[in-house]
Amino acid sequence: MAVFYDRSPSSFTLQWKPHDKGPCVETKETIAPAETGPELKRALSNRHIQLLAIGGAIGTGLFMGSGKTISVAGPSVILVYMVIGFMLYFVMRAMGELLLSRTDYRNFSDFAGDILGPWASFFTGWTYWFCWIVTGVADVIVIASVYVTYWLPLIPLWIPALAVIVLLVLLNLPSVRGFGETEFWFALIKIVAIVLLIVIGLILIFTGFEHDGAKASFLNLFNVEGGFFGGGVMGFVMGFQIAVFAFVGIELVGTAAAETKNPEHNLPKAINAIPVRILLFYVGSLAILMAVVPWNRFTADESPFVMLFSLAGLGAAAHLVNAVVLTSATSSANSGIYSTSRMVFGLSTEGNAPKIFSKLTSRQVPRNALFLSGVVLLSSIVLLIFGLDKSTGFSIVTTISSLCFMFVWTIILVSYLVYRKRRPEAHDLSVFRMPGGAFMPYVVMAFFVFLLWAFTRDADTLAGLIATPIWFVMVGIGYLLLRNNPQHHKLRQAHEARVAEEKREAAAYLASKQG
């Protein structure tokens, strides 16, 4: 047995629930009658969730950010992406096991609040919202200052920025299925583009293509200016700064859990495909790029994908690739504004955000939450007006985003460790258990500490690191104000009662196993 509760914002009902294996049986300890709140519609199919998982992880960080990682780390950037991908795979497996442990979890903010307490739901939900807002700002900045100006160098930057923000809101308004279809095709364009780049790159390599005195060859990964670790040891370390941003959104399938059909089948399938995606889309594409064009010819302010075709003399192809990477950045921002609207909706239904954001349209779209995210994205225009475009602004903004995502990933790992300790029976019965769950969370969190140190090695990323705590101070003040709410006090009491009961159950279960 386990104590559970209804997370409606206006009522809190203490219930007994046998590890989600049967219906809840309400006890006599009812704090208030439960009410059925607004619910999201499960309209995302397997193909939607698979492409959503890919689309969220392939965006501006790969197409734009990899230019800086290549320029500072050299070919060792390949190893950088492999290490980060390896670590985050375990974050995803922890998230998958937790999401499937109880069917009413809508996202990781839900299980964080259920396992760690109401404070975790508040901090995780709002920080994840902020993560994607900052990511969206970075995407809009790059779209306006890099991809659009590639064709229209004289256009005022605020015009394409505003156009992108309006487009994002309009794409998400109709229905979640409409969003799923849009993101499906956006992600498909990315996949086709990267596969074509790999194929064209291989053709150039095997035909001995030469440009500006450099011959396309895999030997370029080892023979150019310092070899594989051309940027030196510190260049390798600094490569982690921007590379980690390429993986933000990898947890997006967790946000879409409440709108996913058959999550017991589709979520594990999407998560288990992560290693293959990393090898193909990150390692494969970057290895081909640096084999065709020596790594020391890439610059931080230019997309290496566009630069490859430009240096190869394929001007028309470069325009096509610029269109693809523009679509990719728009796709990443599209996934972000979807994610933020759902997170604010969840926060509102839990009483952690104004009630107005819990309202749904007739098509089950949280319109008010969507508008909130769209309005805040307008801050990207302010940054562009003040000249924070291209690599400088991109580095500062993406550092803040990466640090906030690292906080969310850490909360997922801490939730998993507490879950294993307090709910050993649920862990034993899980059909999607995290491999190495007893020790890998600690390994991954130690890696996050290394990333924090890496962010101090560059002036731009250090500026982002220094600015990030301001957000957590703001969230902390918001939570302290929320604690005075009588309903939130009841929620904390219900959580304390549930924790006490779960500890007794865990002790009894472990004793029965030993006996």
N, C-alpha and C positions, 0 to 999 in steps of 0.2 A: 504494500500500500504506500501511497505518497500523497501528501497534502498538495492540493492544487487550487487555483483560483481563477475566477473570471476576471479578465482585464478590462472590462468596460469602464470608461472614465467616470461614470456617475454612480457606480455601485461596485461593491466588492463582496463576492460570495465565496466563503471558504468551503472547499469540497474535498472529498476523498477520491483518489483516482489511482487504480492499480497499474502504474507505469504505462498508461495510455493503451492498455490491452483490452479495455472494456469501457462501458459508459461511466460517466461520473455519477456518483451517488452523493447527493447533498446531505450534509450532516445537520445537526440541530444548531450548529454554531454559525448561523447565517447573519452576516453583518447587514445586508440589505438585499432586497430582491434583485435578482439578476435581470438585465435587460439585453436584448439582442441589438448590438450596434451595427453600423454600416459594415458591409463586407465587400471585399474585392472579388472580382469574378475570375475563376480559373479558366482563362482563355488562351494561354500560351501553350502550344503543342510542343512535341519533342523537337521538331525542326527549328521552332522559334527559340527554345531554350538553348539548344546546341549552338546556334549562330549568335545568340545573345552573349553566350559565354566567350565566344571567340571575338565578337565585335567589341565587347567591353575591354578586352585586354590588348587589342591591336588598335592603336590610335596615334595621337600626337607624340607620345613618348617614344614610339618606335620610328615613325616616319620623320619626325623633326629632332627629337632628343638624341637619337642615335648619332647625329652629326657631331654633337659635342663629345659624346663618349668615345667615338672613334678618334677624334682629333686629340684627345688627351690620353687615351689608354692604348691606342693602336689595336692590332688584332686580338690582344688579350681581352677586348670587350666581349668576345664570344664566350670566354670563360666567365666573365662577369654576369652575363645574362643566364648562363646555365646554373650558376650558384644561386642567384636570386630565385629563379624558377624552381629549383630543387627545394629551397626553403619554403616558398609559398605554397607548394603542393601540399605540404603537411598542414598548413593553415586551412587550406580548402578541405582536406580530409577531416580535420577536427570539426569544421563548420558543418560538413555533410552529416557526420554522425549525430551531432547535436540537433540539427534541423529535423532529422528523421526520427529522433527519439520521442517526439511528441507531435502529433499531427496538427495542433493548433498554432505552432510556431510559424509566424509569417516571415520573419527575418531574424538576423542575429541580434538585433536590439531586443527582440522578444525573449530569446533564451538567455541573454545577458542579464536582463531584469529578473527573470524567473530564477536563475541560479545564483547570481551575485547580489541581487537586490535592486530596488527601484532606482538607486543612484546610477547603476550601471546602464540601465535602459535609457535614462536621461542623457548621460554623458555620451554613450555610444551612438544613440540616435541623432542627437544634434551635431556631434562631431562628424558623423558620416555624411550628414547633410552638408556640412561645411566643406568636407573633403571634395565632394562632387561639385559644389559651387566654385571652389577654387580651381578645380580641374577644368570646369566649364569655362572659367575666365581665361585660363591658359590656352584652351582650345580656340576661343574666340580671338584672343590676341594673335595667335599664330595664323589663323585663317585670314584675318584682316591685314596683318603686317608682312606676311610671307607669301601665302598661296595666292591671294587675290592680287597683290601688288606685282606678282610675277607676270601677270597679264596687264594690269592697270596700275603702273607705277605712280601715276600722278593723282589717283583718287584719294580724297580725304579718308583716313583710316576709320573714322567713326561710322561712315556709311555702310561698308560691308559688315562691320561689327553689329550694328543695329539690325541689319537685314537677317543675319544669322540667328540672332536672339528671337526675332519675330517668327522665323521659320521653325525654330525648335519648339516654341509654344504651340504653333499650329499643327505640327506633326504629332504632338502628344494629346491634343484635345479630343479627337473623335472617339477612340476606344482603345483598350489595351491590346486588342487583336490588331487594330490598325498600326499601333506602335510596333507590335511584333513583326508584322509584315514589312514595315519600313526598315526596321533594323535587320531583318533577314536579308533583304536585298542590299542594304549598305554593307553588311558583313560579307556577303557573297562577292561584292565588288572588290573588297580588300583581299579576300582569299585568292580570287582569280588574278588580281594584279601581282601579288607576291609570287604566286606560282609561275606566272608569265615572266616576271623578273628573273626568277631562278633559272627557268628554261633558256631565256635569251642570254643570261649571263654564262650559262654552261656552253652555249653555242659559241659565244665570243672567246671563251677560254680554250675550248678544244680546236677552234680554228686559228688560234694564235693571233687574235686581234691586237693591233698596236695603235696607240694614240699618244702623241706628244712624247715620243721616246720611251713609253712604257708598254710592255707586252702583258696581255692578260694571262695570268697563270696562278695556280694555287701556291706557287712558290713565293708570291707576293706577300703571303701571310707570314713568311719566315725570313725573307731576305731583304726586306725594305727597312732601312734606318732603324737599327736596333732589334730587328727580328720580331718574334711573336709578342714580346713585352716591350714594344717600341717606345712606349711612354714611360718606361721605368716602373719601379715598384710603386711610387706615389701616383703615377699616372694610372696604374691598375686600380689603386685604392679610390682615386677620384672618379674613376669610371662608374662606381656604384652610386654616385650622387644622383646623376640624371637617369641612369639605367633603371633604378627602382621605380621611377615614375612611369616607365613603360608598362609596368605590371598593375598599376592601379586600375581597378575595375575587374580584376580577376575573380573577386568575390561577388560579382554582380548577380550571379545565379542565386545567391542567398537572399538578395533583396527581392527577387522575382518568385520566391518560393510560394507565396500566397496566391499567385496568379498562374501557377504552373499545373497543367494537367498531369496526373499520375506522378507526383514528385518522387515516390519511392523508387521508380524506375528511371525517370529522366534526370534527376539530380546526380545520382552516382555515375551515370553514363557521361554526363557533361564534365564532372570533376575528374574522372579517370582518364579523360582524353587530354588533360592538361600537358603531360610530358611530351606527347606527340606534337601538340601545337607549338610548344616552346622550341623543340628541335627543328621543326619546319619553318615557322614564321620568324623566329628570332635568330637562332643559330644559323639556319640554312641561308636566309636572305642576307645577313651581315657577312657571312663567309664569302658568298658570291660577290657582294659589293666590293669587298677589299681585295678579292682575287682579280677582278676586272680593273679596278682603279686602286693604285697604291694608297694605303691608309693616310699618308701624310699629305694628300691632296684634298682631303675633305675638310670642311670648315664648320664651325659651330653655328653660324647664322644661316646655313643652307641645308635643305633636305638632301641627304645622301642619295635618296632614290631618284630625285630629279637630277642631281648633279651627275650621276653615273651616265645617264643618257646624254646629257649636255656635253660632257667630256668625250663621250664616244662619238660625238658628231651627229647624233640622232635627234635633231631639234624637234621634229614633229612628235616623236615618242616622248620627249621630255615634257611637252605640253600635255600629252595624254596622262603621263604619270603625275603631273601636277594636279590634274583634275581628279585623279584617283586619291591622292593624299589629301586633297581638299575634302573629298567625300568622306574619307576616313576620319579626319578630324571632326567633321560635322556629325558623323556616326557616334564618335566617342562622346561628344557633347550631348547628343540625343539620348544616349544611354544614361548619361549623368543626370539630365533633367527629369528623366523617367524615375530614376532611382531616388532623387531628392524628394520628388513629389510623394512617392510611396512612403518614404521614411517619415516625412512630416505628417502624413495621414496617420501612420501608426502611432506617432508621438501624440497626436491629438486625441485619438481614441483611448489612449492610456491616461489622458489628463496632463501630459507633459508639454502640450502646446495648446494655443487657443482653440476652442471648440469649432470655430468656423472652418478650420482646415480638415475636419473630419467629414465634411459634407461631400457627397458623391453626386455626379450627374446621373441622368437616366441610363447612361451607358457604363456606369460604375467607374468613372474617372474622377479623381480628386482634383477638381478644377482649381479651387482656391489655393491648394498647396502647390499646384503647378504654376499658378500666376506668381506666387511668392518667389519661387526659384527663378522665374523669368525676370522679375523686377531686380533681384539682387545681381543677376548676371550683367546688368547695365553698368556695374562697377568696372567692367573691362574697358568700356569706353573712356572712363576717367583715366585709367592707367595708360591707355594709348595717347590721350591728349597730353599727358605729362611725359611722354616719350619712353615709357617702359615697354618697349616692344623687342622683338627678336630675342637674342640669347640672354641679355641681362634680365629683362623682366620675366622671361620664360624661366630662367634658373631660380629666381627668387620665389615666384609663384608656385612652381612645381616642387620646390623644397618644402614649402608650407603644406602643400597637398600631400606629399609623400610622408611627412612626419605625422600628419593627422591620420592617414591610412594606416601607418605603423601602429598608432594607438589603437585603432579599431581591430587590427589583426592581433595585437597583444591581448585585448579584451576577449577575443574569440578563444585564444589559447588558454588564458586564465580560466575562462568559463569551462573549457573542456577539462582542465585539471581538477577543478572543484566538482564537476559532474562525475568524473571517475571515482572520486572519493566519497561523495554523498549518495550516488546512485549506482553502486556496483552491479546491481542486478540488471538495470537497464543497459549498462555497458556490456555485460555478458550476453544479453539477449540481442544486441545490435547485429544487424545483417550488413552493416557498412562501417565496421570498426576502423579507426585510424591506425595505420601501421606504426609501430614504435611509439605508441601513445604514452608510455610510461616515462620516456626520456626525450623524445624529439621536441615537445613544446619548449623545454628548457634550452635545447640546442638552438632552436629558431629565435627565441628571445635573446639569447647571447649574441646571435647574428645581428639582431636589431640594435643592440648596444654598439656593435662595431659600426653599423651604418650611421649612428649618431655621431660617432667620432669622425667618420669619413666626411660628414657634412661640415665639419669645422675646418677642413683643409682648403677651402676655396672661399674667396670673399663674398661671392654672390650667394652661395648656399649657406654660408655662415650668417648672412643677413636674414635669410629666411628662417634659420634655426633660432635666432634671437627673437624674431617677431612672433613665432608660433605660440609661445606661452600666453600671449595676450588673449588668444581665443579661449584657452582653458580657464583663465581668470574670469572671463565673461560668462562662460558656462557655469563655473562654480558659483558665481553670484546669483545666476538664475536658479540654480538648484537650491541654494540656501533660502531664497524667497519662496520656492515651491514647497519646501519642507513644512512651512507654516500652514499649508492647506489641510483642513481636517480630513479630507478624502485621502490625501497622500499619507497622512499619519496612519489611517486605517490600513492602507496598502502596505506600509512598512510593518505594521503589527502582523498582518496576514503572512508576510514573507518570513518574519521571525518564527512564527508558529510552524510554518511549513519546513523551515530549516531544522528546527528541533525534532520534528517528527521524522524527517528524512535521515537524520543522524541516528535515531533509534532504530529505524528500519535497516540502515546500512550495517550497524553493529550486529543486529539479529541475523541478517543474511550472511554476513561473513562468518559468524559463529556457527551457523548451520552448515556452511561449506566445510569448515574445519572439522566439524563433528561427523 
